Amino acid sequence: MEFLKKHYEKVLLGVVLLGLTAGAVSLPLMISGERQAEIDKTNEIVKRAPKPLEPIDLKSTEDLLARASARPALDLASSNRVFNSMPWQKRPDGSIFKVTPGNTGPEAVTILKLTALHTTITLDTISSSDSGVRYLIGVEREAAAAVANRKKKQYSASLNQKNDSFVVREVKGAPENPSELILELNDTNERVSVTRDEPDRKNWPGVRVGAGGPLTLPIMIAGESYIVVAINKGEVVLSAKSNNKKTVVAYKPGP
């Protein structure tokens, strides 16, 4: 205690110096901390990610543009009666009816039935003489405009001899007993096949898949031989014997 009484001023001065030294040592650390805090606060404010903008609602503008680009549907032909008068007609019984599309003129025609009209060609007889072999060929045209021309008409023809209906272009087999004649029609230049047993009617009823092939009657179309390779719902597929080219024929039933 005696020492403190004699030297308290020195002790007090030492304590103050010690405090000043501690303050001087901690001051750089405090400055560095404050500086980093200011930098962090600046970065938080300046470098903050902006809030994304909400999408612009353009629906009303798009609706206006669509209305401006669309042309108004103004019918001045069918329903408008200010500039177009409505015709009326009188029936034979005296009643009056309004003329509308489909109830008069060709548009009012109703098809009740369609019947196929055929051209039938038959090889009736074969005769031989000193001048050669001649074939008596009958032609019946159901679609002829004149009734008199619809009856069967016979032609005496030989190879490459032209008449007013056809030309015999090819004789298959022995001339006096041919298996098949190939005729070229004058009006269409189509080539058809004719045998003694089967006439060429340009239609083949009751055919099945494989018709036109071996051990079946030939299917000749425009001088080309075909085979029925498929029969599906709504179509028939034909194959040419010469090159195997497939042809799809759509089925179009009558009313």
C-alpha positions as CSV (number, residue, x, y, z in Angstrom):
1,M,0.0,0.0,0.0
2,E,2.9,2.3,0.8
3,F,4.2,1.7,-2.7
4,L,0.8,2.7,-4.2
5,K,0.7,5.8,-2.2
6,K,4.1,6.9,-3.3
7,H,3.7,5.8,-7.0
8,Y,0.0,6.0,-7.7
9,E,0.5,8.7,-10.3
10,K,2.9,6.5,-12.2
11,V,0.5,3.6,-11.9
12,L,-2.4,5.7,-13.1
13,L,-0.3,7.0,-16.0
14,G,0.6,3.4,-16.9
15,V,-3.0,2.4,-17.0
16,V,-3.9,5.4,-19.2
17,L,-1.0,4.6,-21.5
18,L,-2.0,1.0,-21.6
19,G,-5.6,2.0,-22.6
20,L,-4.3,4.4,-25.2
21,T,-2.1,1.6,-26.7
22,A,-5.1,-0.8,-26.8
23,G,-7.2,1.9,-28.5
24,A,-4.5,2.6,-31.0
25,V,-4.2,-1.1,-31.8
26,S,-7.9,-1.7,-32.2
27,L,-8.5,1.5,-34.3
28,P,-7.4,0.0,-37.7
29,L,-9.6,-3.0,-37.1
30,M,-12.6,-0.8,-36.3
31,I,-11.9,1.3,-39.4
32,S,-11.6,-1.8,-41.6
33,G,-14.8,-3.2,-40.3
34,E,-16.7,0.1,-40.8
35,R,-15.3,0.4,-44.4
36,Q,-16.4,-3.2,-45.2
37,A,-19.9,-2.5,-43.7
38,E,-20.2,0.6,-45.9
39,I,-19.1,-1.4,-49.0
40,D,-21.6,-4.1,-48.2
41,K,-24.4,-1.6,-47.8
42,T,-23.5,0.1,-51.1
43,N,-23.5,-3.2,-52.9
44,E,-26.9,-4.0,-51.4
45,I,-28.4,-0.8,-52.7
46,V,-26.6,-0.2,-56.0
47,K,-26.1,-3.8,-57.2
48,R,-29.5,-5.1,-56.2
49,A,-31.3,-7.2,-58.9
50,P,-34.2,-5.2,-60.3
51,K,-37.7,-6.6,-60.0
52,P,-38.8,-8.1,-63.3
53,L,-41.4,-6.1,-65.2
54,E,-44.9,-7.6,-65.5
55,P,-46.0,-8.7,-69.0
56,I,-47.9,-6.1,-70.9
57,D,-51.5,-6.9,-71.5
58,L,-52.0,-6.5,-75.3
59,K,-55.3,-8.4,-75.6
60,S,-57.5,-5.3,-76.1
61,T,-55.1,-4.0,-78.8
62,E,-55.0,-7.4,-80.6
63,D,-58.8,-7.6,-80.5
64,L,-59.0,-4.1,-82.1
65,L,-56.5,-5.1,-84.8
66,A,-58.4,-8.3,-85.5
67,R,-61.7,-6.4,-85.8
68,A,-60.1,-3.8,-88.1
69,S,-58.6,-6.5,-90.4
70,A,-61.7,-8.6,-90.7
71,R,-64.0,-7.6,-93.5
72,P,-67.7,-7.3,-92.7
73,A,-69.8,-10.1,-94.0
74,L,-72.3,-8.1,-96.1
75,D,-74.5,-10.3,-98.3
76,L,-76.3,-8.3,-100.9
77,A,-77.1,-11.2,-103.2
78,S,-79.0,-14.0,-101.5
79,S,-80.6,-12.7,-98.4
80,N,-80.8,-9.0,-99.2
81,R,-84.1,-7.9,-100.8
82,V,-83.6,-4.1,-100.9
83,F,-81.5,-4.3,-104.1
84,N,-82.4,-7.8,-105.2
85,S,-86.1,-8.6,-105.8
86,M,-87.3,-12.0,-104.9
87,P,-88.8,-13.9,-107.9
88,W,-92.0,-15.8,-107.6
89,Q,-93.5,-18.4,-110.1
90,K,-96.9,-19.8,-110.8
91,R,-97.5,-23.5,-110.9
92,P,-99.7,-25.1,-113.5
93,D,-102.4,-25.4,-110.9
94,G,-102.3,-21.6,-110.3
95,S,-100.5,-21.7,-106.9
96,I,-97.6,-19.3,-106.4
97,F,-94.3,-20.3,-104.9
98,K,-91.1,-18.4,-104.0
99,V,-88.1,-19.3,-106.1
100,T,-85.1,-20.3,-104.0
101,P,-81.9,-22.1,-104.9
102,G,-82.7,-25.8,-105.5
103,N,-86.4,-25.7,-106.0
104,T,-86.6,-24.7,-109.6
105,G,-84.5,-25.1,-112.8
106,P,-81.8,-27.8,-113.3
107,E,-81.0,-27.6,-109.5
108,A,-84.4,-29.1,-108.8
109,V,-83.8,-32.2,-110.9
110,T,-83.7,-35.5,-109.0
111,I,-81.9,-38.6,-110.3
112,L,-83.9,-41.6,-109.5
113,K,-81.8,-44.3,-111.1
114,L,-78.6,-44.8,-113.2
115,T,-78.3,-47.7,-115.5
116,A,-75.1,-48.7,-117.2
117,L,-75.2,-48.8,-121.1
118,H,-72.8,-51.2,-122.7
119,T,-71.2,-51.7,-126.1
120,T,-71.3,-55.5,-126.7
121,I,-68.9,-57.0,-129.4
122,T,-69.3,-60.6,-130.3
123,L,-67.4,-62.9,-132.7
124,D,-70.4,-64.7,-134.4
125,T,-68.9,-66.8,-137.2
126,I,-65.6,-67.5,-139.0
127,S,-65.5,-68.3,-142.7
128,S,-62.6,-69.3,-144.9
129,S,-62.3,-68.9,-148.7
130,D,-59.7,-68.5,-151.4
131,S,-59.4,-64.8,-150.5
132,G,-58.6,-65.6,-146.9
133,V,-60.4,-65.8,-143.5
134,R,-63.2,-63.4,-142.7
135,Y,-64.8,-62.8,-139.3
136,L,-68.5,-61.9,-138.8
137,I,-68.4,-59.6,-135.8
138,G,-71.5,-58.1,-134.2
139,V,-71.6,-54.7,-132.5
140,E,-74.5,-53.6,-130.2
141,R,-74.4,-50.1,-128.8
142,E,-76.9,-49.5,-126.0
143,A,-75.8,-45.9,-125.6
144,A,-76.5,-44.9,-129.2
145,A,-78.6,-41.7,-129.5
146,A,-80.8,-43.0,-132.2
147,V,-82.9,-46.0,-131.3
148,A,-82.2,-47.7,-134.7
149,N,-78.5,-47.6,-134.0
150,R,-78.9,-49.5,-130.7
151,K,-79.7,-52.8,-132.4
152,K,-76.9,-55.3,-133.1
153,K,-75.1,-54.7,-136.4
154,Q,-72.8,-57.3,-138.0
155,Y,-69.6,-56.6,-139.9
156,S,-67.6,-58.9,-142.1
157,A,-64.0,-58.1,-141.4
158,S,-60.5,-59.4,-142.0
159,L,-57.1,-58.4,-140.5
160,N,-56.4,-54.7,-140.7
161,Q,-59.6,-54.0,-142.7
162,K,-61.3,-50.9,-141.4
163,N,-65.1,-50.4,-141.3
164,D,-67.2,-47.7,-139.7
165,S,-66.8,-49.2,-136.2
166,F,-63.5,-50.9,-135.7
167,V,-60.3,-52.4,-137.2
168,V,-59.1,-56.0,-136.5
169,R,-55.5,-55.4,-135.4
170,E,-54.4,-58.8,-134.2
171,V,-55.5,-62.4,-134.6
172,K,-54.2,-64.7,-131.8
173,G,-53.9,-68.4,-132.7
174,A,-54.7,-70.0,-136.0
175,P,-56.6,-67.5,-138.3
176,E,-59.4,-70.1,-139.0
177,N,-59.8,-70.9,-135.3
178,P,-58.4,-67.9,-133.3
179,S,-58.4,-67.9,-129.5
180,E,-58.8,-64.1,-129.5
181,L,-59.2,-61.1,-131.7
182,I,-57.9,-57.7,-130.8
183,L,-60.0,-54.9,-132.2
184,E,-59.3,-51.1,-132.3
185,L,-62.5,-49.0,-131.9
186,N,-62.7,-46.1,-134.3
187,D,-64.3,-43.6,-131.9
188,T,-61.9,-44.0,-129.0
189,N,-58.9,-45.8,-130.5
190,E,-59.3,-48.3,-127.6
191,R,-58.2,-51.8,-128.1
192,V,-60.6,-54.6,-126.9
193,S,-60.4,-58.3,-126.9
194,V,-63.1,-60.6,-128.4
195,T,-63.4,-64.4,-128.2
196,R,-66.0,-66.7,-129.7
197,D,-67.3,-67.7,-126.3
198,E,-67.2,-64.4,-124.4
199,P,-68.2,-61.0,-125.8
200,D,-66.4,-57.9,-124.8
201,R,-68.9,-55.8,-122.8
202,K,-66.3,-53.7,-121.1
203,N,-67.5,-55.0,-117.8
204,W,-66.5,-58.1,-115.8
205,P,-69.3,-59.1,-113.4
206,G,-68.6,-61.4,-110.5
207,V,-64.8,-61.2,-110.6
208,R,-62.7,-62.2,-107.7
209,V,-59.0,-61.7,-106.7
210,G,-56.9,-63.4,-109.3
211,A,-59.3,-62.8,-112.2
212,G,-57.3,-62.2,-115.4
213,G,-54.6,-64.6,-114.2
214,P,-53.9,-68.2,-115.2
215,L,-56.9,-70.4,-115.8
216,T,-59.3,-67.4,-115.8
217,L,-60.9,-65.3,-118.5
218,P,-58.7,-62.4,-119.7
219,I,-59.3,-58.9,-118.6
220,M,-58.3,-56.6,-121.5
221,I,-58.4,-52.9,-121.2
222,A,-57.1,-50.7,-124.0
223,G,-55.1,-53.6,-125.4
224,E,-53.4,-54.4,-122.1
225,S,-54.0,-57.5,-120.0
226,Y,-54.7,-57.0,-116.3
227,I,-55.1,-59.1,-113.2
228,V,-57.3,-58.3,-110.2
229,V,-54.8,-58.4,-107.3
230,A,-57.0,-56.9,-104.5
231,I,-60.6,-56.1,-103.8
232,N,-61.1,-53.8,-100.8
233,K,-64.0,-51.8,-99.5
234,G,-64.4,-49.0,-101.9
235,E,-61.7,-49.9,-104.4
236,V,-60.3,-52.6,-106.7
237,V,-56.6,-52.9,-107.5
238,L,-55.5,-54.0,-111.0
239,S,-52.0,-55.1,-112.0
240,A,-50.8,-54.9,-115.6
241,K,-49.3,-58.2,-116.8
242,S,-46.6,-56.5,-118.9
243,N,-45.0,-54.4,-116.2
244,N,-46.8,-55.2,-112.9
245,K,-48.0,-51.5,-112.7
246,K,-50.8,-51.2,-110.1
247,T,-53.9,-49.2,-110.8
248,V,-56.4,-48.4,-108.0
249,V,-60.0,-48.1,-109.3
250,A,-62.4,-46.4,-106.8
251,Y,-65.9,-47.9,-106.4
252,K,-68.6,-45.3,-107.1
253,P,-72.0,-46.9,-106.4
254,G,-75.1,-45.5,-108.0
255,P,-78.0,-44.0,-106.0
